[in-house]
Amino acid sequence: MTDRLLTPSKITAWLDCAHYLTLRHQVEAGTLSIPRQPFGALAQLLLDKGLQHEADCLAEYRRQGRSVLEIPARLRNESFADWIARVGSPFDAGYDVIYQMPFVHEGVRGIADFLVRVEDEATGSITYEPVDAKLARAEAKPGHVLQLCFYAEALEAATGTPPERIHLWLGSGQVQSLLTADFRSYWNRLRGQLATLLDSETATTASTPQPCSHCDFCEFFETCEHEWRSADSLIYVAGIRQSDRAALESSGARTLSELAVRDEPVDDLQPERLRRLVEQAALQVEARDDPGPPPPFRIIEPGDDPMWGHGFDVLPEPDDGDVFLDFEGHPFWQADAGLFFLLGYIVRGGDGDWCYETIWAHDRDEEAAATQQLIDFLVQRRAAHPGMHVYHYNHTERSALERLAADHGVGEVALDTLVETGLFVDLLVIVRNALQVGTESYGLKHIEQLTEYARGHDIDQGSGAVVEYETYIGDLDPTHLDRIAAYNEDDVRATRALRDWLVAERPPALAWRAAYIEPEEAKPELDAQVAALHAFGPETPEHLLGDLLGYWLREYRAHIAPKLAKTAHDTPSLLDDPEVIAGMELMGQTERLGKNDRVLTPAMSFRWPDQEIAADLEPGGMSSVVYSTAGWSRWVFERRPTRPSQAGG
């Protein structure tokens, strides 16, 4: 029956989650009911945004003067096959664009967003090529391309002519075009796998649910969660990775409770990594047996790892000028742009009370002004309070502020100086490397249970703030902003409560981190130069030069920021990261040889544990090296040895 065929959306979900099709087959076989749960508010918002983007694309085709055939909608209780029969074959009617064309082909059914008429200038032959409207802004995702491959193949079957190209109309407004032939082989192989899944006997093959990106939008999430909870799944061990779970399950430790008492080695799991996971699971079992707050925790003893156990080393001394910061943003404010609509923070006033402040932005110009206002405020406050710092939880606020400054061309040099000299303090880095806590997550809402802070807002999570702001866009009722501000204020006050708790728990003999970190190198004062050039007005050569000034600095920061963030992780958690060479040990100085074995300047030789690394990290040649020392991220240029030690390499 065609109504039980696979759809492109099912295929995309299957790419993220192999268990998804198992559950769909059970529904179609009548052995499982879809849980009666409302479609999540954020998922619904994204669906609505996607439909709006599709409608905007349709309007643009019409604005261009193209003739559009809009396929009549499927009738109520009409089968998919009957709908296709009613639509017939519209390809000879000469329309420039066919909108919402249904197809069934080789066990898959789907509805193409747009089919666009293409004429070969040399031969005059006419073909149609599929175009899908997607909210993604940068580039196509694998699932998107595979959907288009299906439409291309169905078009070839319907018209006898294969489309040369497939296209994605991205949320950025750009159309990404791909050669169909480049993906045909992969699609054919995948289609073969799908054919076996459609087989009624194969459809009952057991699969197990695994957490993935599709969980946030899946109708079966509650089904899987119930299964995980009933099985006491290892997925609830905070910080555990899929490779850890696979190794533990192979060794017989299949539950959180079993891991908590594990005292035997595990193949493919380093002893130190296993010890940390066992201690984490034991704390969570302890918390489960005594669920009242605060959760149990232990302070990690410092050792040889430059980060693990050294979290308190990067905690600076409290200061009356300290700021606690949190942002709220809408990633799909528009199809081509997100918006940080609230920059919230608390500061201590002259009376000693902590005051909550908000900077709102309701469009891109206001976002630029808010960015400049916040940077100016931080510069002025540091001038008045040299020992102050800006505290946030996770790197998002600092990274977002750097991106905002670069995107809008405001305050870049000033912010760069603040970042390089240690103004921003990420409390998540401190928590992860100073403590193990009996919680399933190290997110703020879990870790703040260590403190006595009690939240008072009625928005449950960050995505709730996005949905609330979307509602505000629709009706402009300021009470929505009040609810968002209350949620945001809770976050910044919880961050302060956590900082104060950490200060109380830190070893009293430990020295405070320096209030001011000396920067690696001075940079020219670009802000004043950019402002002077922009004063010449848009489209002038001077204004364009102002846009270009600082380009390489922005590119450098965009390139280096995520790498610097990685240096804050402990070694075992980085061993599975192909972009990092983790656990490097200095072997000493060695000769570095050039052409004809000519001795060059000395180099340093290292060794490291066996690990998979990206091709561009293979030893040899010039490269940028990012490393962590004394709890602070730094980077240098070095030439790696052309004949490295073989240990671990």
Beta strands, then each sheet from edge to edge (+ up, - down):
strand 1: 68-70
strand 2: 97-105
strand 3: 108-119
strand 4: 126-133
strand 5: 165-169
strand 6: 175-179
strand 7: 297-299
strand 8: 323-334
strand 9: 337-348
strand 10: 354-360
strand 11: 390-392
strand 12: 424-426
strand 13: 435-437
strand 14: 585-590
strand 15: 603-607
strand 16: 622-629
strand 17: 632-639
sheet 1: 1+ 2+ 3- 4+ 5+ 6-
sheet 2: 7+ 13-
sheet 3: 10+ 9- 8+ 11+ 12+
sheet 4: 14+ 15-
sheet 5: 16+ 17-
end
